[in-house]
Amino acid sequence: MEVLGWPMGWIMFACYWLIPNYGVALILFTIITRVLLFPISLKQQKEQAKMAFFRPKLEAIQKKYANNKEKYNEELQKLYTEEHYNPLSGCLPSLIQFPLLFGLIDVIYRPMTHLLRFGTATIDQLKTIATGLGVNLSYTYTEQITILNSVHSNPSAYASVGSNVVNEIMNLNMNFLGMDFTQTPQFALTVNGVFNVLLLIPILSGVSSLFMSLVTMKSTAAASGDNAQANAMNRSMMFVMPIFSTYIAFIVPSGVGFYWLISNLIMIAQTVFLNKKYNPKEMAEKMAADIEASKEEQRRMRQDAKKKLADGTATKEDEKAALSQKEKDRRKLAEARRRDAEKYGEEYVEVTDDDLK
């Protein structure tokens, strides 16, 4: 987490320096990370359009090789290569969330390192004083937060570290709208007789994740088509992610859950925008129309070239244009075979239609 926390810490430090309010800085941090990840989300949207375009070819392969798994996998990989499609590209935006999440956990657990930018010597000095005061620092990962709370409750005890250090700690407020983002939410309606406001973060995190799953599933419907397996997976993820989000928000500091909540809201808006701007179904239809238009243009050029051949006004370029793609492939393969036959002293074998399949 420390390795992942280093870059996240600098981003959060810049946000907090710009707006010295922890909650607002965390919102700004979330916006920045989502902007940095936007190109990946855009690429994923375009990959969905590509999948929607060659979906009929995929379904044909599934039907043709339903009883031959090895041949099916071979043809599927061939199709992906021809279409320049990466089946794992859709997972990247989700997978990249985890490094961000773990990095943010480190940032929240170690505010003296990432927000106050204290050196190791200063932190060790604070730790020594806290230990001498009987402060329990047995849980290493929360020791910085524990020390901060100790300084806030008894600042004079840490005077030997320097007034500037103590003042910086006293001015650091990790609360937002009555919520202490260093605390982990408890599954209880009240805490010490007071309404447990932190309970709202995991609940809202789960609800926002559910809405995000619904929006995402709608946007991927065009790419999935009538594929029962893909649709079943999407439906299962619709419930898995909200449960996962809620669970995570209950076991980490509430600041992480707040980040997850804001991130989900931004993702919902981003998905709606991308689906309108780059709708997979509309993009697939446009790709098909462009290809058909290109084929029609090639047919027209061949017809014009054939007319020139007939009246004797054709150039070499016209002769090439008059050939169909199949005939071009036939000539290329025949030329390659002639070269190999001459090079290795083998018998030349004529190209057949079966060789061009």
VEXPA-463507 format. One record per residue (C-alpha): x, y, z; residue number from 1. Coordinates in steps of 0.05 Angstrom, whole numbers, plus 5000, padded with zeros to 4 digits. Example, Ala and Ser with C-alpha at 12.3 -4.5 7.8 and 13.67 -1.06 7.14 Angstrom:
<atoms>
ATOM   xx   yy   zz num
ATOM 5246 4910 5156   1
ATOM 5273 4979 5143   2
</atoms>
This chain:
<atoms>
ATOM   xx   yy   zz num
ATOM 5000 5000 5000   1
ATOM 5058 5047 5013   2
ATOM 5082 5040 4941   3
ATOM 5012 5054 4915   4
ATOM 5002 5109 4966   5
ATOM 5062 5149 4942   6
ATOM 5032 5176 4877   7
ATOM 4962 5180 4907   8
ATOM 4992 5218 4966   9
ATOM 5021 5272 4921  10
ATOM 4955 5282 4885  11
ATOM 4917 5286 4951  12
ATOM 4970 5334 4979  13
ATOM 4961 5380 4919  14
ATOM 4886 5378 4927  15
ATOM 4890 5393 5001  16
ATOM 4940 5449 4989  17
ATOM 4894 5480 4937  18
ATOM 4831 5472 4980  19
ATOM 4848 5461 5054  20
ATOM 4783 5424 5068  21
ATOM 4792 5349 5073  22
ATOM 4724 5329 5045  23
ATOM 4727 5378 4986  24
ATOM 4800 5358 4973  25
ATOM 4777 5285 4971  26
ATOM 4722 5303 4920  27
ATOM 4773 5340 4878  28
ATOM 4821 5280 4884  29
ATOM 4766 5234 4858  30
ATOM 4750 5280 4799  31
ATOM 4824 5282 4780  32
ATOM 4832 5206 4782  33
ATOM 4769 5197 4741  34
ATOM 4794 5247 4689  35
ATOM 4860 5210 4685  36
ATOM 4823 5145 4674  37
ATOM 4775 5174 4622  38
ATOM 4817 5153 4561  39
ATOM 4812 5081 4586  40
ATOM 4737 5086 4593  41
ATOM 4731 5117 4524  42
ATOM 4772 5060 4494  43
ATOM 4727 5010 4529  44
ATOM 4665 5043 4500  45
ATOM 4695 5038 4430  46
ATOM 4713 4965 4442  47
ATOM 4640 4952 4459  48
ATOM 4620 4983 4392  49
ATOM 4670 4939 4357  50
ATOM 4642 4877 4392  51
ATOM 4572 4897 4371  52
ATOM 4596 4902 4299  53
ATOM 4627 4833 4294  54
ATOM 4576 4799 4340  55
ATOM 4543 4763 4281  56
ATOM 4610 4732 4262  57
ATOM 4621 4710 4334  58
ATOM 4553 4678 4338  59
ATOM 4565 4642 4272  60
ATOM 4630 4613 4300  61
ATOM 4595 4592 4364  62
ATOM 4541 4556 4324  63
ATOM 4589 4524 4275  64
ATOM 4638 4497 4326  65
ATOM 4590 4484 4384  66
ATOM 4617 4413 4391  67
ATOM 4690 4427 4378  68
ATOM 4718 4470 4433  69
ATOM 4790 4470 4407  70
ATOM 4769 4493 4338  71
ATOM 4722 4544 4368  72
ATOM 4777 4575 4410  73
ATOM 4823 4576 4349  74
ATOM 4772 4611 4305  75
ATOM 4753 4658 4362  76
ATOM 4825 4680 4371  77
ATOM 4831 4689 4296  78
ATOM 4769 4733 4295  79
ATOM 4795 4776 4353  80
ATOM 4861 4785 4315  81
ATOM 4827 4804 4250  82
ATOM 4782 4854 4286  83
ATOM 4839 4880 4330  84
ATOM 4796 4866 4391  85
ATOM 4822 4852 4461  86
ATOM 4771 4813 4502  87
ATOM 4805 4835 4567  88
ATOM 4799 4910 4552  89
ATOM 4731 4913 4586  90
ATOM 4762 4891 4652  91
ATOM 4815 4944 4656  92
ATOM 4773 5002 4684  93
ATOM 4749 4957 4740  94
ATOM 4817 4927 4755  95
ATOM 4852 4994 4758  96
ATOM 4804 5016 4813  97
ATOM 4840 4970 4862  98
ATOM 4909 5003 4860  99
ATOM 4874 5070 4869 100
ATOM 4834 5042 4927 101
ATOM 4894 5013 4963 102
ATOM 4934 5076 4950 103
ATOM 4879 5119 4980 104
ATOM 4875 5074 5041 105
ATOM 4949 5088 5053 106
ATOM 4938 5163 5044 107
ATOM 4881 5164 5095 108
ATOM 4917 5120 5146 109
ATOM 4982 5161 5141 110
ATOM 4963 5235 5140 111
ATOM 5029 5257 5171 112
ATOM 5067 5226 5113 113
ATOM 5022 5246 5055 114
ATOM 4986 5310 5077 115
ATOM 5032 5343 5126 116
ATOM 5094 5315 5091 117
ATOM 5131 5303 5156 118
ATOM 5198 5267 5151 119
ATOM 5213 5200 5182 120
ATOM 5253 5232 5239 121
ATOM 5195 5277 5259 122
ATOM 5145 5220 5257 123
ATOM 5191 5175 5298 124
ATOM 5199 5231 5350 125
ATOM 5123 5238 5355 126
ATOM 5117 5163 5361 127
ATOM 5168 5161 5418 128
ATOM 5130 5215 5457 129
ATOM 5063 5180 5446 130
ATOM 5092 5114 5470 131
ATOM 5119 5149 5532 132
ATOM 5049 5176 5546 133
ATOM 5021 5106 5545 134
ATOM 4986 5114 5477 135
ATOM 4971 5045 5447 136
ATOM 5007 5041 5380 137
ATOM 5003 4966 5373 138
ATOM 4966 4969 5306 139
ATOM 5020 4996 5260 140
ATOM 4974 5020 5205 141
ATOM 4932 5066 5249 142
ATOM 4989 5093 5290 143
ATOM 4993 5160 5254 144
ATOM 4918 5173 5264 145
ATOM 4925 5152 5337 146
ATOM 4983 5200 5346 147
ATOM 4943 5257 5313 148
ATOM 4886 5245 5362 149
ATOM 4935 5244 5420 150
ATOM 4965 5311 5398 151
ATOM 4896 5342 5391 152
ATOM 4877 5320 5461 153
ATOM 4944 5339 5494 154
ATOM 4985 5386 5449 155
ATOM 5031 5411 5505 156
ATOM 5058 5341 5515 157
ATOM 5089 5344 5445 158
ATOM 5120 5413 5452 159
ATOM 5191 5385 5446 160
ATOM 5177 5367 5373 161
ATOM 5169 5441 5357 162
ATOM 5111 5489 5356 163
ATOM 5107 5488 5280 164
ATOM 5096 5413 5279 165
ATOM 5044 5416 5333 166
ATOM 5008 5474 5299 167
ATOM 5005 5436 5233 168
ATOM 4975 5376 5267 169
ATOM 4925 5419 5304 170
ATOM 4904 5453 5239 171
ATOM 4894 5387 5203 172
ATOM 4819 5371 5204 173
ATOM 4799 5305 5171 174
ATOM 4725 5315 5186 175
ATOM 4673 5332 5133 176
ATOM 4599 5348 5145 177
ATOM 4603 5318 5215 178
ATOM 4639 5255 5191 179
ATOM 4708 5234 5215 180
ATOM 4739 5204 5152 181
ATOM 4793 5169 5193 182
ATOM 4741 5125 5228 183
ATOM 4715 5059 5202 184
ATOM 4638 5056 5197 185
ATOM 4602 5012 5247 186
ATOM 4541 4971 5230 187
ATOM 4498 5006 5281 188
ATOM 4443 5058 5278 189
ATOM 4471 5097 5337 190
ATOM 4540 5103 5369 191
ATOM 4544 5129 5441 192
ATOM 4471 5148 5437 193
ATOM 4482 5191 5375 194
ATOM 4459 5175 5304 195
ATOM 4515 5139 5267 196
ATOM 4523 5185 5207 197
ATOM 4581 5143 5181 198
ATOM 4531 5087 5168 199
ATOM 4505 5128 5109 200
ATOM 4571 5121 5071 201
ATOM 4570 5045 5060 202
ATOM 4495 5046 5045 203
ATOM 4502 5102 4994 204
ATOM 4564 5069 4966 205
ATOM 4524 5005 4953 206
ATOM 4464 5041 4924 207
ATOM 4507 5083 4877 208
ATOM 4543 5020 4855 209
ATOM 4476 4988 4839 210
ATOM 4455 5047 4797 211
ATOM 4523 5046 4762 212
ATOM 4515 4972 4747 213
ATOM 4445 4984 4717 214
ATOM 4471 5041 4673 215
ATOM 4531 5000 4651 216
ATOM 4489 4939 4636 217
ATOM 4444 4981 4592 218
ATOM 4503 5010 4554 219
ATOM 4533 4941 4541 220
ATOM 4468 4909 4518 221
ATOM 4482 4926 4445 222
ATOM 4550 4892 4447 223
ATOM 4523 4830 4483 224
ATOM 4462 4823 4437 225
ATOM 4424 4759 4453 226
ATOM 4485 4725 4483 227
ATOM 4456 4689 4542 228
ATOM 4523 4677 4576 229
ATOM 4545 4750 4571 230
ATOM 4477 4775 4595 231
ATOM 4477 4727 4654 232
ATOM 4546 4751 4674 233
ATOM 4524 4823 4670 234
ATOM 4464 4809 4714 235
ATOM 4507 4774 4766 236
ATOM 4556 4832 4767 237
ATOM 4497 4879 4777 238
ATOM 4489 4850 4847 239
ATOM 4561 4829 4862 240
ATOM 4591 4899 4855 241
ATOM 4540 4934 4902 242
ATOM 4551 4880 4955 243
ATOM 4626 4886 4946 244
ATOM 4624 4962 4951 245
ATOM 4582 4960 5014 246
ATOM 4628 4908 5046 247
ATOM 4692 4947 5029 248
ATOM 4662 5011 5057 249
ATOM 4649 4977 5124 250
ATOM 4721 4952 5134 251
ATOM 4762 5013 5112 252
ATOM 4764 5085 5137 253
ATOM 4701 5123 5117 254
ATOM 4743 5169 5073 255
ATOM 4754 5110 5026 256
ATOM 4680 5095 5024 257
ATOM 4666 5169 5009 258
ATOM 4716 5165 4952 259
ATOM 4681 5103 4926 260
ATOM 4613 5138 4930 261
ATOM 4637 5200 4892 262
ATOM 4672 5157 4841 263
ATOM 4609 5117 4828 264
ATOM 4569 5181 4817 265
ATOM 4621 5207 4768 266
ATOM 4622 5140 4733 267
ATOM 4546 5141 4725 268
ATOM 4549 5210 4692 269
ATOM 4608 5189 4649 270
ATOM 4574 5125 4626 271
ATOM 4511 5163 4607 272
ATOM 4552 5214 4568 273
ATOM 4594 5161 4532 274
ATOM 4532 5120 4514 275
ATOM 4501 5181 4481 276
ATOM 4564 5205 4448 277
ATOM 4591 5136 4428 278
ATOM 4530 5091 4429 279
ATOM 4555 5019 4413 280
ATOM 4494 5002 4370 281
ATOM 4497 5066 4330 282
ATOM 4573 5061 4322 283
ATOM 4567 4988 4299 284
ATOM 4515 5008 4248 285
ATOM 4560 5065 4223 286
ATOM 4619 5018 4218 287
ATOM 4578 4969 4177 288
ATOM 4552 5026 4132 289
ATOM 4623 5052 4121 290
ATOM 4648 4983 4102 291
ATOM 4590 4973 4054 292
ATOM 4603 5041 4023 293
ATOM 4677 5023 4015 294
ATOM 4658 4958 3981 295
ATOM 4610 4995 3935 296
ATOM 4665 5044 3917 297
ATOM 4712 4987 3901 298
ATOM 4659 4954 3857 299
ATOM 4648 5019 3819 300
ATOM 4723 5028 3809 301
ATOM 4729 4956 3782 302
ATOM 4672 4968 3734 303
ATOM 4704 5033 3708 304
ATOM 4771 4997 3701 305
ATOM 4739 4939 3662 306
ATOM 4707 4989 3614 307
ATOM 4775 5021 3601 308
ATOM 4805 4951 3589 309
ATOM 4750 4938 3539 310
ATOM 4761 5002 3499 311
ATOM 4837 4997 3504 312
ATOM 4849 5060 3546 313
ATOM 4867 5024 3611 314
ATOM 4931 5039 3650 315
ATOM 4969 4991 3695 316
ATOM 4931 5020 3755 317
ATOM 4866 5006 3719 318
ATOM 4888 4934 3706 319
ATOM 4901 4925 3781 320
ATOM 4835 4958 3798 321
ATOM 4797 4912 3752 322
ATOM 4817 4852 3792 323
ATOM 4773 4827 3849 324
ATOM 4802 4820 3918 325
ATOM 4799 4745 3910 326
ATOM 4839 4748 3845 327
ATOM 4890 4794 3878 328
ATOM 4898 4744 3934 329
ATOM 4904 4688 3884 330
ATOM 4960 4724 3846 331
ATOM 4998 4741 3909 332
ATOM 4995 4669 3933 333
ATOM 5015 4643 3864 334
ATOM 5074 4691 3862 335
ATOM 5097 4669 3931 336
ATOM 5092 4595 3910 337
ATOM 5133 4608 3848 338
ATOM 5188 4641 3889 339
ATOM 5189 4583 3938 340
ATOM 5190 4532 3881 341
ATOM 5249 4567 3848 342
ATOM 5286 4575 3914 343
ATOM 5278 4504 3939 344
ATOM 5273 4468 3873 345
ATOM 5202 4444 3886 346
ATOM 5145 4433 3838 347
ATOM 5098 4492 3830 348
ATOM 5026 4478 3851 349
ATOM 4970 4519 3822 350
ATOM 4927 4560 3871 351
ATOM 4857 4534 3880 352
ATOM 4795 4565 3911 353
ATOM 4805 4520 3972 354
ATOM 4872 4554 3984 355
ATOM 4837 4622 3988 356
ATOM 4786 4602 4041 357
</atoms>
